[in-house]
Each structure stands twice: as structure tokens, then as C-alpha cells.
């Protein structure tokens, strides 16, 4: 269509003068984008109102309720809750009723919900176990999709209240074909359990509903896309925010956690089993004066052993490179660790790689602290104890001690990681000493596994003598079972007493050839080059993925620059991937075998928009908060041996961080304390309502709330972060770092304690404040590439996403979120669209998603996702044509 305007021009026009301006009364010379209907004029009364819990209203609307109770809820208003089934299932109670609709144009449905309701099973967003949903049906068909659809669920409960002390409203359009020529339709609200969007099958996606739903107060039908509550309805007053106080104890909890982590990594963790985060944590600990690992040569050696373990694992299984701890980063963290410790490596790179996979790690228990490295006790194991005993040893300076009490006493440990074996007959053995052992006694038990970790066969127990005796060698000859490729050696004590184990042996068949391990330097060059070049050829286009990948490419190349400068890319070329990932240069995509970019999106696609937001299908909430990757990218250049300045990176990263400031909702938390949250209602990915706490940077697995301020030191970012501290919202965000046991979070906690928090406390006070605070100046922000708008007009905020979730084609939907001090209204509304591509897509009879996943790793997921359990459902939007 030669006369069709470009999408960018349409969005710029619409965003600046359409939905945003008209909806909040800003002066504009252009018509609103929201589609006009043939219903009554703006501001008129609804077509119909159903008051749930009111007997007269329910009777008028022929309401039929199943598994439902009437309750008195917020501000004394009546409501209905929907209860779970017995036994519990994915589906809960239902409300079915008749409502008036318009026979022409679009009829909208708005639900009124109490803003204090939330799932209190977790303090982490999207992590609760009672995040129940409400789904709308019309004439027996599901309206919209259960997860991430343009027309979405009627409600999704999360772990924080949406608008404390006030009601809020959510609006959805009914399919025009279902109301055309009618004055009344039958609607139904069904309660259902929670959905985990990343599930790979039905059981992983859908979880049973076990407690009552939130209260459902009223439902309205209307023709004006901008719903206005009828006059006289009780709403709730604007809150009077107060600062949160207390919570400082979490700093001590973080310190306790970090020091424990550091001690474990230094003394008891198995180096070969360390993941990338643990490896870096120990390297950082060596450099930090507050760590027990500070300046200790054994810490450096254990870091190198961890890299050895990663190398050996990769040689045994090439997918270790593509399925690394941090997907898309490959072995980049190895390069970063080498740069951090370069001046302290001594001759460590000239020795052979340790942890040969054909041997048992730490067989004489010489390495470790309270417990030996390379050995583990199952979490479900009985109450017997285990320890590394430095007072008893057959050789060296330590042994393993197992203690059990009572007639049924039992204690055991097993070797970790598993040991690779070949076919043939191996001899497995250990020296055992006992004291007062009765019952079955101390024994060894080799267990076999296939390459996927599945047990092959069963026990092969070999017992030592009972009673009290000195060292006795116990061994067993076993032919490797068919299909077995690896082995765990279990050391056990069955019955009361004490047993010591030492000098564990594994003797391979005579004809088995054991490979000679390479020198570390050569091995590391091999793995870093392989990682860098693989990810250059597989450079993804989603913004967060491309950033992580660019970080890994640069880090791997930085390691090569230290180990083998002749095999490293020059600095300009290495930084180019980072430039592409943050919009300083056009994204050119994966490279071919000759290093030429393939340009799958052309040569003018930028990963960051002119407005400074990450380039996505549309605006994204949590996924757009990429400050953790920005900091990691920046420090990959600036920290460690031969670190370099990167002012061009810092300037762009500051711009990207500050662009997120226009997409914050300042409100109160469940205790009435002032808080800033990410705008998520108009976000394409991850339905988390309300959004997570965020001022400048948020708490996540890889980030903490003061990180961007401490690293970039931009005055506005520092001011926003100081505003967070003044609001008392720092400490509540730190519980993740204090309590989550994942090594990834442990590294995050370490950087907060050792670097970010001390640095932040030295920064001068700054006047900058979050732009969306009610006392801040008005603004209009438009992002034509992502099709989104943010407008502040006095004490009103409007966020809009145009071409809302138009994954398959232009669907004529927009998403809006209107916020005032007294209420919040979110809606999917019809919009007029200019221009077509000439191609069309017809909506399918899909229930979970309105899209198919185009990812080889999810090939088992059918288009539209797995349907939910229970009866077969049908989609009310089936047959809609998008262009």
C-alpha cells in the first residue's frame, strides 16, 4: 500500500496526540486513537451493573453460583469469592449471569476488585503459591487467553496488593460477533489456579487452586472504552504515604550469609562441581578484605580447579557450552575470573588440568573443612553425622568419619560429581576403621548411572568387619553394566558405632586408556575460543539475550587476550557485539563461518529505541529492567587486569537506565508506606501486577537496588536511589540476598556487601527524584519503535501500549493503564489502525496463548500451548482476522 503511513509515523502520531492526550484531557488537535462506538457518549452510565453478593442484583441478572460464598469485603462492600473444588483441581467455583450489551459496536466488561487483596505466601513477585486467576467466558466460550494474551485474564493475583485501601478496575472487550444484534448475553467468571508460563507440559503449566479466590465486587458493561465508575460508588481515599522504618537487621543477615558462602567455597565445596557464580564468588572473595578467602593462595587454586572442572565437563559433554549456568554467556565468566586474578595466578596456568573424570575426587579426604570436598550427604539421609576428621588418618592428615546411634542408626555420603567409567571390570575399594560398630556395619556401595543420570541396576554393597578394628581394606570387582557411563561411590554405616574411611581407590581395567590432561593454559584457550566463536555464530536478537551473549563474547575474548593475544579479537571488534546489543550500532545478527554478519533483521535494526528502552515486540516490564546486564557489561571492560575506560558504554547505559524512570508507578505498599514499582500493566511479557519494587535498579538474581548508582554515579540515578532509601524501601528488597541459597544470588549478595553498598554510602546527596512522583513536572514520553506512551499530567498518569500484543498481525487492540491517587484502571480497548500489510492472520481456537513458540528448545509445546486440564474449551476470538 504506497499511501499507508509507516508504523513508526502512526505510532508517533497516535502516542503523542491520540490515546494518551485524549484520555486524560490534554489539549490535542487530533482525534483519540481509541475506537469510537455506537453506544452512548463519553461519561454516560454503564449499560448494566451486577453487584455481587446483593441478592436483588443477582436475581435480576439470573445469577447462578457454584462453589461460591457471599462475603463483606473492602469498605464494607458485598462481594463473592469462588472456592476450590474437593479434591482440589485447576478449576474452582463459577459465577454465571446475564448482562445487557450493545447490539452494535464494542461492548466492554469491567470488573471491580479490592486493591488490598494479595497472595501472602511469598514476598517475591510472581513467586506465590496462591496466585489464582479469574477468567471471563461469554456464551460458553473463553474470552481471550489465559496467559499473556491481548485480551487477557479478568484478574491475576500476585504477591503484593494492587492499590491498597482502594478499589481498582480492569476492562476487557467482548468479541463484536458475540454481541452483534443482541441486547443481552450470558457471561461467566471462572476461578482457576496459577500458571507457570515456562512449563514444558500440562503438569508444569497448571497448578491446582487450593484456597478461595479474591473477592469479586461488581461487573459493568459499557460502550465507552474509557470506563468511569458511576457517581456515588464507594472507592476509598487517596493514601497518605509514610516512610517505612526498620529492617536494618537484613544487612547483618546478608553478611552472615556471605561469610558462610565464602567459608564453604574455600573449605568444603567441591571445586569441580562449582558453577560459574560460585567460581566468581571465590575469586571476588580473594580480592575482598572482608572474606576468609582474602589473599589465600588456596582460594586461587580452588578457582582454577573450578575452571578445570568446567573444562572437563565440556570435554565430556559439548552441551555444557550451550547450556551454561547463565544461558547465552557461554564460558565468558571464565575469562572474567582470569582477568580479576591475573596478577595472583603465579605458575597455576602451567600445571595440568585437575579433576580427571576417570578418578574419584578427594579420595583421601585431605581437602575440605568440617566436611570433605567432593563428597555429599543426601538431604533426605537419616540423622547420622559425617565429618572430616583431622585426628584420625591412614595416610595424610584426614579421613572421613561417620557416626550413627541406635539400633536403626544409619549414616552415609557419596562421591560428587559422578565419576566417568568405561565398559570392563573395575575394582572399587576403601580402607575402613571402626569403633563399636554393630548391626550390618560399615560398607562401600558403588552405584551406576547412564549418561542422563538415571540409575542402572541397584546396590553392590561390600561390608567391613563389625566391632572395633584398625584399618581394613574392603574392595569389590564389578563389571560395568550395559548402558552405564558413570558411577557414584557410596560410603555407609548401618547400625550404631563409628567408622572412618580413607584412601578410596578406583582401579580401571588393564586395557583402559586414561587420557593425559592438558596444561591449564592450553585447555583454557581451547574453551574460551570455542565459546567466543560459537556465540558469535549464534548471536540472539532478543535484547536481554543479545546483551548476555555480547558480555560472554567479550569476556571470553578478554581471557584470550591474556592467554593467547594472537588468537584474540582486537578491542574494537570485541566491543562491537556490546555496541550492537545496547543500540550504539545496528544489530547485525549471527555471523557465518567466515565471520560475516548474516543480518537477519537487515542492517538498520537497533536493539535500543530512540527513547532509550530495549527494543522488543512492544514495551516490556520486568524484562526491560536490564540494568544488571548493563553493569555486568560495563565492568567486564573496566575491572581486572588491564581494565579499560568505556565512557561510550557508560553514557548509553545511563540513558537506558533513566529511560525506565518514566515507567514507574509511585504508590503505597501493604503497610501504607511510599513505594515505586515497575509499570507492568502495559508490558508484553510476564503478567506481574503490581510490578516489582524499583527506583533506579531493582532486586533480582543478578542485581541489587543500589548497584547502578554505585557503579555509574549519575546524579539522577543516585538521587532516585537515595529517594528509595528515604522511603525506607531498601531493606525490604534485600531479603532475597539474605535468604535465597542459589550461588547466583550469593554472588549478588557478595557484590552488594563488598562493593555496591560501601560505595553508595560515599556518594553525595542528589536532588533527583523519580519522574512519576505526584510532585514532579508533567511529561509526555513516546516510543514509536515499541509503540508505547507514558504521560504525566498533574496527579494523573497514563501508560499505553499500542498494537498491543499484536504478535500475529495488527489486531486493533491497545492497552492502557490510568493511575490517580485514588484509583487505577487498566484496560484492553479497541483502537483504529492506519495502514495494512496486505497479509492476514486468522485467530485460532487456542486457549493458553495466542501464539506459537518458535524455539527449537520448546519443540514439544504445541501452537497455542497445552490446553488446561478439564473440559475442552473454545476461544471466543477464533476467526478474528488480523492484518
N, C-alpha and C positions, 0 to 999 in steps of 0.2 A: 504494500500500500504506500505509494510515493508520498501521499499527503498526511500519513499518520505521524504524529509527533514522536520523537524519541522518548523512550521510557524515562530517561533522566529529566527531560524537559517537563514531561507530565507530572513527575513526582515533585519537582521543584515548584511548579505552579500549584499543585494540589496541597503540598505540605505548607507552603508559605501563606496561601490565601484561602484554602478550602476548609477541610475538616477542622483544622486547628483554630483558625481565626473565627469562623462562624460559631463553633460550638461554645466558645467562651465569651463571645460578644466583642471581639476585637474588630475595629473598623476594617472593612475589606470591600473592594470593588468587584470581586468575583463571587460566583455562586459557591455554595458549600459542595464538597465532594460527596457527602452522604446523599444517597439517592432519595429523591422526593417520592412520596407515596400518595395514593389517592385517599388516604384517610384524613382525619380532622387536622386542623392547623396545629403548629407547634404550641405546646403548652396546654393542650386540651386534656380532658380527663381520659383515663385509660378506657379501653373497650370493656374490660372486665377486671374484677379483683376477687381472688379467692383468699379468704382469711382462714388459715389452717388452725384447727383447734376451736373454731367458732361453729357451734352446731348449726346455726341458721345458715351461715355462708356455705358450709359443707353440704347441707341439704339442698340448697338452691343449685349447687353445681354437681349434684348426684355423685358425691364423693364416695368411693369405696376404698377402704384402707385394709391392708393386710400387714400383720406384724408391726403395728404402729401404736404409739401411745400419744395422748394429748398431754402437753406439759405447759407450765407457765415459765417463760424464759426471760430474756433480756428486757429490762424496763417494765416487767410485769405483763408482757405481751404473750398471747397464746401462740402455741406452735405445735407441730407434730415431729416426733422422732421416729425413725424407722429402725426396727430391731433386727438382729441377726436371726438366721434360721437355727433350728436344733435338729441334728447336729449342724455346726457352723459350715457355711459354704460361701462361695464368692458372692452370691446374691443375697440381699436382705429384704426388708419389707418394701411395700409399694403404696403409692397413692394414685388412684385413677379418678379422673373428674372431667367434666365438660366445661369449656370456656368459649366465650364469644370471640370471633375473629372477623377480619375484614375480607369480603369476597374478592376484593381487588388489591393489587399491590402486595406489600410485605407486611405480615403481622409479626410482631416481636413478642417474645416472652421474657419477662424479667422476674427474678426471684429475689426475695428479701431475706437476708441472713444476718445473724447476730455476730458482730465483729469480735467478741471475746472468746468464741469457741476455737479450740485448737487441740491438737494431739500432744499430750504431755508426756508421751513415752520416750521422747528424746529432745535434747536441746539443739541438735544439729539439723539444719534444714534438710528436708526430703529424706530423713532417716528414721522417721517414726514407724511404729508397727500398727497404728490405728488411723492411718491417713485414708479414711473412707471417702468414696466418691458418690455423687448423685448424678444420674443420667436421665435425660429427658427423652420421652417417646411420644410420638404423635400418630394416632390411629394404628397403634401397634408396632410402628416402625421406629427404629432408633434415629434420633435427630442428631446428626453429626457423629463424631468419633470419640472413642473412649480415651484416646491418648494423642495429644499434640495435633488435633485437627483444627481446620479453620473454624468450623463450628465444633466447639469442644464440650466437655462435660459441664453440667449445670453448676457443679462445685467440686473442688478438690481440697480436702482438709490438709493442713500442714502443721508443723511443729511450733508455730508462733501465731498469735492472734492477728487477724487481718486489719481490724480497725477497732481497737479496744474502747469499750464504752459506747459504741455507736453501731447502727446497722449499716450494711453495705449492700450493693445491688449488682447483679450480673445479668446481662441481657444477651439473648440469642435469637436469631431469625428462624421462623418456621419456613420450610420449603414452600414456595409460592404455589406449586402444583397441588399441595395438600390442602390449601385453603381457598383456592380459586373457586368462585361461585358459591362458597359456603359462608354461613354466619356462625357456625358452631363446629368445633372439633373435639375429639376426646384426647386428652393428654394424660401422661402417666410419668411419675417420678419414681425411679427405682434406686434403692441404695445398693451399693456394691463395695467390695473390699478394695485393697490397694493394688496398684500396678507397679511392677519394677520394669521400666522400659527397656532395660538391657537384657532381659531374659531371653534365652535361646530356645525355649519351648514353652508350652502352655503352663506347666507346673511352675516354671521360674517367673513367668509374667504375672500370673494372677494369684492373689493371696486371699484367704478367707476372711470374711467380716465376722468379728467376734464380740463387738460391743455396739451399742446404739449409735446411730448417725447423729450429726449435729441437728439442731432444731431447724425446721423449715417454717417460716413465719407467714409469708404471703407470696402470691404469684399474680402477676399482672399481665394482661395482653394489651398491646397498643400498636399504633401505626407509625408514630414518630420515632425515628431511630435514637433520638436523644431523650431518654426516659427522665421524667421529672416526677418524684413522688407526690401523690395527692396532698393538698394542703391539709394540715391538721394531724398528719401521722406523727407519732412519737418517733424521734430519730436519735436523740442522745446529744449531749452538749459537746462542744469542742473541748478537747482535753487541755489542761493547763500543765504543760510539761515541766518536769523537775529533773535535776541531775541525779544519776544513780550514784550511790555511795557504797563503800566497802568493796570487798572482793580481792584485796591485795594479796591474800594468802596464796592465790594461784601462782604468784611469782616463786614462792618457796616450793610449791609443788612441781613447777617446771624445773627448778634447779635440782630437786631430788631426783626427778626422772632422768634428766640429762646426765647427772653424775653416775647414776646406776647404769645407764646405757653405756657410758664411756668405760666404766669398770668392766662391764660384761664383754664389750668388744676387745678390751685389752687383755682380758684374762681367760674368759670361758667360751666365748663364741668361736665356732669353727671357721677359720679364715676362708677355707674353700667354699663354705656354704653362705658366706656373706653376699648380700645383694649389693647393688651399686650404691644405694643410700647408706648402708652400713659402712661400706668401704670408704666413702667420702667422709662420713661422720668421724671415723677413726683418724683419717688424715687431718681433718679440721681440729680434732682434739689434740693431736700432736702439736699444732700451732697455737693453741689457746692455753694461756697460763692457768686457767681455772680447771683444766681437765687432769685427771690422774694419768692420762697418756702423754701429757705435755713433755716434749723433749726426750721421750724414751725411745731408744733405738728399736726395742722390740715392737713398738707400735708401727714404725715404718716397715719392719719386716712382715708384720701381720697384714699390713695393707698390700704389700707386694704378693703375699701368699693369696690374698683375696683376688687379686688380678690374675694370679696363676690359676686359681680355681675357675675363674670366668673363662680363661683361655682353654683349659682342659674341657670344660663343659661344652664350649663351642666346637672344639675338635670332635667331640663325641656326638654332638647334635647341632647341625648348622642352624637350626631354627632358633637357637639361643640368641643369635644376632638380630633376627627379625622380631622375636618375642621378648625383647629385653625388658628389664624392670620398668623403665619408662619407655613405653612404646614410641617408636619413631626416632628415639635418641641413639639407638644402637649402642656402641661401646664408647660413645663420646665422653662419658663420665670418667673412663679410664684415663683419657688424655688430660682432663682437668685435674685429676688427682696427681698425675705425674708432674704437671706444672706447679701445683701447690707445694709438692715435696721435693722438687728437683734438687735444691741445694743440700738436701739431707739424705739422699739415696746412697751415698758412698759407693761401694762396689756391688750394691744389691742387684744391679742390672746385669752383672757379668756372671752370675750363678745360674744354674739350671732351674727351669720351672719346677716347682714343688707340687705335691698333691697328685702324683701319678695315679690315674684312675684304676690301676690294677693292684693297688695296695690299700690297706686299711689305715685311715688317718689316725695319728697319735696312738699307735699300738701299745706304747709303754706308759701312756698317761703322764708324760713329762710336761706337756703343755696344758695350761689351764689355771684356774683359781680355786674356788671352793669345789667346783666340779671340772672334770677334764673336757677340753675341747674335742670335737669330733665324736662326741657321744651324747645321747639324749635319753631322757626318761619320758615315756608316753604320758600325755596329760591325763589319761584315764587309768594310769597304773595304780596299783594298791599303795598302801600307806608306808611301805618300806622306804628306807632312806638310801641315798647314794652320795658319795663324796670322793674327791681326790685326796688321798691320804699321803702326806709327805713324811710320815713317821714310819711307814712300812713300805718296803720295795724289794723286789727280787733283784732288779738291776736299776741303775739310775737313781732317781731321788723320789719317785712317787709310784703309787698304784691306785687302782680303783677299789673302793670299799663299798660293799652292800651290807645293809643291816635289815633284819626282819625280826618281828616279835610275834608271839602267839603261835598256836598250832597251825593256823592257816596263814601265817605271815608270808609275805611274798614281795620281792623287790627285783627290778631288773632295768637294764638300759640296753640301747642298741647303737650300732655304729651309724654315723651320718656324716657325709652323704653316703648313699649306697656305693658299693664297690663293683666296678665292671669286671665281668668274668667271661671266659670263652667256654666252649664245649670241652669235655675231658674231665678227669678226676683230680680234684683239688684236695689238699689236706688243710683242715681248719683246726686251730688249736689255741690254747691259752694256759698259762701257769696259774694255778689256783691254790690259795691257802685258806684254811678255815679255823674257826674257833667256836666250839659248842654248837655245831650245826646238827640238827636233827631233821626228820622228815625226808623229803626227796633229796634235798641238798643243793649245792651249787652246781651249775652246769652251763655249757655253751649250747647254742642252738642257731645254726646257720639257716636263714630263710631266703628263698629265691624269688625273683621278680622278673617280669618281662620288661620290654623297653618302655612300656606305658606305665610301669609302676604297679601292675597287677600281680598279686601273689601267685606263684606257681608251686603247686604241691602244698605241703604242710610242714610240721615240725621235724627237726632232726636233732633231738636232744642227746647230749653226751655228758654224763654226770661224773663229778669228782667224788672221792670218798667223803663220808659224813664224819661227824665228830670234830676233833681238834687235830690238825696236822700241818706240817710245813709245806713248802711249795711242791705241788704235784702237777705234772704236765698232762693235760687232757686234750685229746685230739680225735678227729673223725675224718675218714676219707669219704668223699661224696662225689658222685658223677653229676655233672651239671644237667638238670632236667631239660628236656626239649622245650624250646621257647624261652628259657631263662637267659637273661643277659646281664643281670646284676644281682648283688647279694647284700643282705644285712646280717651282721653277726650280733646275736643277742646274748648277753651275759646275764644270768639269772641266779637268784637264790630263792628256793622254795622250802619254806619251813623256818623256824626260828634259828637265830645264830648270826654270825658274822663271816663274810667271805671276802677275800682280797683277790683281785685279778691283775695280772701283769704280763707283759711281753706276749701280746696276742700275735699269732702267726697265721699267715696265709701262704701256702706253698702251691704254686701252679704246676700243672703237668710238665714233664721234661721237655716236650716238644712245643711248648708255648713260647712264642717270641714276645718279649716285652719291649715296646718302643723306647728309645732313648729320648728323654725330654730335651727340648731345645734350650738354648740360653735365653734368659728372660728378654733381653733387648730384642732379639730376633723374633721371639714369639709375640711381643707387644707390637712390633712394627707390622707383623702379619695381620694381627687382629684389628689394629687401628686403620690400616689401609683398606682392609676388606669392608669395615664398617663405613668408612667415609665414602668409598666408591659405590657400595650398594645403595646407600641412601641418596647419593647424587642421582642415581638412576631410578629412584622411587620417591621423588620429592612430592609430597601430597599437596593438595590445593586448599583444603580447609585451613582457615587461618591459624588456629591453635596448633594443628598438626604440622603445618609448614614451619611454624616458629620452633617447635620442639625439634623437628628434623634439622633445621638450619643450625640450631645450637649443637646438636650431635655431630654434624658435619664439621663445624668449626672446631669443636673440642677435640675430635679425633685428629684433625689436621694439625692442631696445636701440639698434640703429643708427637706426631710425626716430625714436626718442625724441630723438636728437641732430640728425638731419637735418630732420625734419618732425614736431614734437611733436604737432600736431593730428591726425596720422594714426596715432599710436602708441596701443596699449592702455595703460591705466593699470597701474601696477606690480603691484597686487593681481591683476588679471586675467592679466597676463603670467606671474606666478609660479604661477598656478593649474595650468597644464599640468605644471609641475615637481612641484607637490604631488601631482597625480594619479599621476605616473609613479613616485614613490617612496613611495606609500602614506600620505601625510599627508591626502589626501582620496580619496574613491571615484573610480575611473576611470570617466569618462562617455563616452569614445569620441569618434569624429569628430563635427564639427559640421556642421549643414546650412548652406545658403547664407545663412541669417539669423543664424548664429552660435549656434544652439541645439544642445545636445548630443544625439546620437542614442541614447545609452545601449544599445549592442548587448549588453552583459552585465548590464543592469539598473542600478540606482542604488546598489548596495551591494557592488560588486566592487572589491577593493583590490589594487594591484599588488605590495604587500609584505605578507607574512603577519604575524600577531601575534608570531611568533618572530623576525621581522626578516629572513627570507630573501625573495628575489624570488619572486613568485607565478608558478608555471609549471604545466604539466600534472603535474609532480612535481618532486622535488629535481633540480637540475642542478649539475654540477661546474664546468667552466671557464666556461660561460655565466652562472653565478651570481656570478662574480667581477667585479662591475660597479663596482669602486672607481675605475676610470679615468673612467667616465661620471659618477660622483658628484663627483669632484674637478673635472671639466670643468664640471659644472653649477654647483657652488658658486662657482668662480672666474668664471663668466660673469656672476655677480651682483656679486662683490666686487672684481674687478680693473678697472683702466682708469678713464677719466674718469667722475666721478660714481658710482664704485662704492659699493655699499651693504652694510651688515651683513646677515647672513642667519643668525641663531642657530638659527632653527627648522629650516633646512636642515641645518646642521652637526649638530645633535642627532640628527636622524633618520639622517643618513649615518654617523655614528659608531656608532649602534645597528646599522645594517645591516652595517657592516664587522666589528664584534665578533661578530655572529651567525655569521659564517663560521668563527670560531675553533673552534667545536665540531666542525667538519667538516675536520679536518686529521689526517693520518697522520704521526707522527713516527717516523722510522726512520733508516737509513744509506743513503748513496749508493754508487756502484760502488767507491769508494775507502775505504769504511768510515767516512765522516765523517757526523756527525749532520745530519739534514735534515728539514724539514717540507714535506709535499706536500698538495695538494688531494685530498680524498676524491672519487673519481670512479667507483668501482665501482658505487655505487647511483645514479649520475647518468643521467638520461633521455637526454641529448644528448651526442654526441661521446664515442666509446669510446677514451679515452686512459688506459692502465694501465701504470705508476702515473701519478697526476696530476702536474701541473706543480709546481715549487717555489713555495711561498707560505707566508709567515708572516702579515703583515698584508695587503700587496698584492703581486701577482705582477709579473713582467716580461711585457709584451705589447706590441703595436704602439703602444698609447697610454698605457702605464703603466710605472712602474719600481718597484723593491722598497721604496723609502723614501718614495714620494710621499704616501701617506695620513698617515704620521707627520709629515712636514714640513708638510703643509697643515692637518690637523685638530689635531695636537698633543695628542691624547687620551692620558692616561698609559698606559693598557693597550696601545693601538696602538703608542705609542712603545716600550714595553717589549718587545713582540713583535718589533718591527723591530730593536731593539738585540740581542735574542736571536739573530736571524738573522746580524747582524754578528759576534757572538761565536762562532757556529757556523762562521764562515768561508764562508757561503753567499751573501754579497752579490756578490762579484766574478764567480763563475761565471754569475750571471744577467745580467750586463751585456754579454756578448758580442754579443747582438742589437743593442744600441745602437751598438756599435763597428763592426759589420761589415755590417749589413743596409742596403742602399743606398736603400731606399724613402724618399721625402721624409716620409712619415708617421712612420717610425721616426726620421728625422733630427730632426723636431720634438720627439719624445720624448727623444732624446739631449740636445738643447739644453736642455730644461727640467731634466733631471737635473743637467747640468753647471752651469747658470747659476743655478738656484733651489733645487731639492729637496735636492741633496747638501750645498751650503753651509748651508742652513737646518737640515737634520737634524743636522749636526755641532755645532750650537749647543745642542741640546736636552739637558736634564739627564738623568742616568741614572734609569731607572724599573724597579721590580721586576717588572712584569707579564711573564708568560710564557705561551706557547701552552697553552690548557687541556688539550690531549690528551697532553701530555708525561707520561711514566710517573710522575713525582714530583708531579704536580698532583692536586688534590682530585677525588673522584668527582663525576659529574654525570649527570643524565638530561635530555635536550632532546627535546621532541616538537613537531612542526609539523603540526597537524591539516589545515591547508589544502593543504600539499604532500604530506601522507601520509608523512612521514619521521621517523626516530628516530636520535638519537645518544646512546650510553650509554658512560660510562667507569666501570669497576669494578675498582679496583686496577690490575693490569697486563693488563687486557683492554679492548678497545674493540669495540663493536658498532654498526654503521651498518645501518639498514634502510630500504627504500623499499616501502611497502605500496601496493596497487593498482598494481603495478609495470608501467610502460609500458602501462597499460590505455587505449590511445588510442581503441579502438572500442567498448569496454564493459568491465565488470568481468570480468577473466579469471582470477581466483583465483590469481594469482601474487604472490609477494613476493620482493624481492631483499635479500640480507643480505651483509655483509662483516664478518668476525670477525678481529680482529688481536690478536696477542700478541707479546711479544719474540721468540718462536721460530718462529711460523708465521702465515700468512694464509690464510683460507678464504673464498672467495666462492661464492655460490650463488643460483640461482633456485629457489624452493621453492613448493610449494602452500600456500595459506592458506585458512582458512574466511572467508566473507564474509557479513555480515548485511545483508539488505535487497536488493531489486531494483527496477529502474525500470519493469519491465513490457515494455520493448523488448529486442530481442536483435540480435546481430550474429554471423554465421557466418563463421569464418575462411576466407579464400580460398586458392587454390593459388598463393600468392606466394612468391618466393624471396629477394629482396634485402631488402625492408622489409615490415613487417606493416601498412602504412598507405599511403594515397594522399596526395600533396601537394596541398593546397588553396591554390594560389598561381597567379594568372594569369601570373606571370613564368616559371612552370615548366610551362606547359600542355602542352608536348611530352613530359613524362615520364609514362608510363602508371602506373596504380594498382599499387602494389607495387614500382615501379621497373623498370628494364630488367633482364631476366634476364642472368645471366653467360654468357660465351661457352662453347661446347661443347655437350654433350648436353642435352636438355631434362630439367630436374629437376622433382620434385614434392615438395610440402610435407606432412610427416607430421602437421602440425597442422590441415590442411584439414578443415573440418567441425566444428571445435570451436565451441561456442556460448557467446558472452559475453553478459552481461545488464547 
